[in-house]
Amino acid sequence: MAYKIEITKAERSRVNDVDFDNIPFGRTFSDHMFVADYQNGSWTNPRIVPFGYFQMHPSSLVLHYGQAIFEGMKASKSIDGKPLFFRPEMHAKRFNTSAQRMCMPDFPEDLFVQALHELVAIDQEWIPAKEGSALYIRPYMFANGEFIGVQPSDTYQMIIFTGPVGPYYPKPVRLLVADEFVRAVPGGVGEAKTAGNYAASLLPAKLAKEQGFDQVLWMDAFEFKYIQEAGTMNIFFVIDGTVVTPATDGAILKGITRDTILRILRNKGYKVEERPLTIDEVITAQGEGKLSEVFGTGTAAVVAHVADFTHKGVTYGLPPVAEREIGELVKNEINGLRAGTIEDENGWVVPVEALTPVHSR
Ligand SMILES: *Cc1c(COP(=O)(O)O)cnc(C)c1O
C-alpha cells in the first residue's frame, strides 16, 4: 500500500545555479527534502518540502546524548538518462538495524523506499549525467524530545535530503594501522551507522593525517591484531589470489558495497573468504610477495585502492594500481550496473518511479 506523502514544491528551482562540471563534495543540496515525525508511537505527516532550515529546541535529546543514525546511498543516471537506485531496500533495512541498536523506532521500510522514489523523482534534474557522478542521498533520524534526562526520546524526526556529487577519483590511500585508538568493540555500536562512531574517529583520523596518512586502519580493541575497517570503508585483501575480507563480528559496519562485491566475486568464481584476518598475516603475505591488492569499499568511492600501510613505524607497499585486477573489476562492474551498461542479473538496480503525480501548488 502506498503512503500519502504531501508535497510542497519549491517556488523556484536552484538547479540552474549549479556548475555540474565542478561540484564541491557535500556542499550542494537539491531543492527538496522528505520529512516525517514520530509522535505517540507512530510515524506521521510524511511530506516533501523545500530544502531549508528547521528549528530545534535547545534540549533536543540528540544534541546531548546522540540518538542519531544515518544512511548514505546514491541515485545515478543510466546512459540513456533513466534515474536508478542501487539496492535501496538494503539501505531501508540497515537504517532499522541502526535504529534498533540506538533504541530508536523502526521506520517502515516501504515508506523509506517510497520516500526515496518520490523525492528523487521530483529532484531528478539534480542527478548529474556524467559517468561516475551521482545524486548522493542522505536519510537520517534523530531524537527531538525536549527533555534533559538520559532516556530514549519519545519523539523523532526522519529526514532525507540529496545533493549532486562529482566523480570520485581517489588517489591510492595510505593507511596508518591503529595502535592506540579504537573505532568499535563487539557489543558496542560499531555495526550501527550512528553519529557517535564518526565523532570518535575524528581525532585519530586528524592525527593520522598530520603524519601524512589518509585513513586509519582500525584494529580490534583487545589486541590490536585483527583488522576491522579502513576509515569509513570496509576493507579487502588479495592474498595469494584469494580475496579476504574481515568477517563481521559486531564491531564492523556491514557495508552494502562489501556485500555486493562478495556476491559479484563469488558469482564470477573467485575464491573469497570472510574470516578473522590479522595484520601479521597481511605483513607476512606482503613479505612473501603474495599480497597483490588491498582496497577499501563504500558507497562514496566504491573502491579506493591502498598504496601502502604503516604498522609500528614500518611501511609496507603494494604493487602499482595498474597491476590491480580485482579491485578494478568490481569497481567497473558496480559503475557499469549503475550506468545500465552491465546487465543486472540480481535485481539490484531499481528505476526511480514516483507514485504521486508531481503537482505544483
Ligand atoms: C557506511 C560505512 C561503510 C560502507 O558501507 P556502504 O554500505 O558500502 O556504503 C563502511 N564502514 C563504515 C564505518 C561506514 O559508516
The ligand as an SDF file (V2000), in Angstrom:
LIG
                    3D

 15 15  0  0  0  0  0  0  0  0999 V2000
   28.7990    3.3970    5.5670 C   0  0  0  0  0  0  0  0  0  0  0  0
   30.0280    2.7130    6.0480 C   0  0  0  0  0  0  0  0  0  0  0  0
   30.6930    1.7240    5.3040 C   0  0  0  0  0  0  0  0  0  0  0  0
   30.3340    1.3710    3.9030 C   0  0  0  0  0  0  0  0  0  0  0  0
   29.0310    0.9800    3.7360 O   0  0  0  0  0  0  0  0  0  0  0  0
   28.3590    1.0100    2.2800 P   0  0  0  0  0  0  0  0  0  0  0  0
   27.0090    0.4960    2.5320 O   0  0  0  0  0  0  0  0  0  0  0  0
   29.1690    0.1340    1.4210 O   0  0  0  0  0  0  0  0  0  0  0  0
   28.3990    2.4420    1.8310 O   0  0  0  0  0  0  0  0  0  0  0  0
   31.7650    1.0680    5.8920 C   0  0  0  0  0  0  0  0  0  0  0  0
   32.1900    1.3950    7.1210 N   0  0  0  0  0  0  0  0  0  0  0  0
   31.6030    2.3670    7.8510 C   0  0  0  0  0  0  0  0  0  0  0  0
   32.1280    2.6750    9.1990 C   0  0  0  0  0  0  0  0  0  0  0  0
   30.5140    3.0600    7.3300 C   0  0  0  0  0  0  0  0  0  0  0  0
   29.9480    4.0310    8.0340 O   0  0  0  0  0  0  0  0  0  0  0  0
  1  2  1  0
  2  3  1  0
  2 14  2  0
  3  4  1  0
  3 10  2  0
  4  5  1  0
  5  6  1  0
  6  7  2  0
  6  8  1  0
  6  9  1  0
 10 11  1  0
 11 12  2  0
 12 13  1  0
 12 14  1  0
 14 15  1  0
M  END
$$$$
